[in-house]
Amino acid sequence: MANRILVVDDAAFMRMMIKDILTKNGYEVVGEASDGVQAVEKYQELQPDLVTLDITMPEMDGIEALKRIRAVDPNARVIMCSAMGQQAMVIDAIQAGAKDFVVKPFQADRVIAAVKKVLG
């Protein structure tokens, strides 16, 4: 069975790009969210195997969403997506329990390597 992934980014075209990379590599994208509040709701509703989570979003940023998802499910597997120059936030995310991070613009091989690593 394909691993089920929730894709979270406030930019629709970014979600589309990452969905495209994932589905082409045999993963199932079971849901999308455009901010941290939605991300937490969708996580609880869908219980995906993995979440790709943008750091910078309106309403609630990725770090806060990560903390809330991990509060709901301490075993949650989350990969953070960050723009260049967000190193400090990436460190915060790793400390908050993110398993890996990928930098935008997405490189398909890097995204898939991170997903494979995190899903084991």
Secondary structure, DSSP 8 states (H G I E B T S, - for coil): ---EEEEE-SSHHHHHHHHHHHHHTT-EEEEEESSHHHHHHHHHHH--SEEEEESS-SSS-HHHHHHHHHHH-TT--EEEEE-TT-HHHHHHHHHTT--EEEESS--HHHHHHHHHHHH-
